[in-house]
Amino acid sequence: PGAAETLSVLQAAGSPLDELRVAGGGARFATLGQIKADVLARPVRHLAADSAPVGVALLAATGAGYAEEATAALAANVERSSTFAPEGRAAEAVRERYRWFLDVRDSDAVRLRTCE
């Protein structure tokens, strides 16, 4: 699922969604951060370091008794991030294309192959 679908499921479950934090891949491109912020109508934060290895290191540090250091490292990663605030410039156009994508994806004309 896309970010919008995932966020809607989390929001329906009562999760607080003040901002979206992303790392790696598309987080290297400011344009994508701004598009996500506009479309999702919430700030998008591009983290300075890829979250998977950082998360593993933080879990290991916490398990080894370095919880304070792990918390400080997480705060430093967030502090070095870039944040994109929703401006709405392209939001409606991208939402329209996304609705079109969902309609096509879910239509009978598209047959997704499954591995058996």
N, C-alpha and C positions, 0 to 999 in steps of 0.2 A: 504494500500500500504506500501511497505517497504521504508526504508530511501533513497535508491538509486532512486526509482521512485519519491518520494516526492521532493528530491533535483533537479531532472531533470525538474520537472514541475516548481519549483521556479526559477531555472536558466533560463528556457525558457521565464519566465515572467519578467526577468530582475533583479531579486533579487541578491544582493551581497552575495556570499557564501564563505567567507574567511575561515570559520571553522564551524564545527557542534558542538553544545553544547547539552549535554544530562545529565539527572539526573535520579536517582532511578533505579530500575530494573537492566538491563545489565550494567549500569554505575558503578556498584559495582565491576566489574571484569575488570582488566587491559587488559587481553587477548582479550576481546571483543572490547575494545577501540582501540587496535592496529590493529585488523582485520578490523574494520570499517575505520580507517585512511588509511590502505593499499588499501582497495577496493574502497573507495570513493575518494582517491587521494587528501585528504585535512586533515588538523589537526582536531582531535576530542578532545573536552574538556569535561571531566567528572566533573560536578559541585559538589561542596561540599554538597549542600542541595538540596532536591527535589524541582523542579521548580514550581510545582502547588501551594503548600501553600505559597512559597516565592512570587510568582507572585500575589496571592490574597492579601497578606500583603502589597506588594509594591503598588498595585492599591489603597488599602484602605488608606495607608499613604499619597500617592499623593493627593487623594481626600480630605483628612483631613488637607491639607496644609503643609505636611512634605515631599515635593518633593526632597529637598536636602538630607534629611536623607534616603529616599528611594533609591536615586541614589548611595549614599555611601554604603548602605546595598547590593545593586546589585553588585557593584564593589568588595566588600569584598567577596561575594560568588564566583565570577569569579576568584578572586585572589587566593582563597584557592583550586582551582580546579587542576586536573591533566590533562596534555595535552599529546596527542599521535600524533607524526608526522608520515606521510606516509613514510614507508621504502620499501614497495613493495615486501616484502618477500613472502607473500602468496596471493598477489592480484590477479594474473592471475588464480590461481587454484580456488579461491573463486568466481571470476567473472564467470568462466566456470560453476561451480555448480549453480550459480544464474541464468545464462541463461537457464540451464537445468530445473531448478525449474519453471521459467516463461513459458517455452515451455510446460511442463507437466500441469501446472495450467491452461493454456489457451487452452489445447487440448480438443477435443470432448470426449476423454476417461474419463475426470474428470467431474463429474456432481456435481455441488454445489447445495445443497438444500437451498431453500429460504423459509423464513417464510411468510405465507400468512394470 
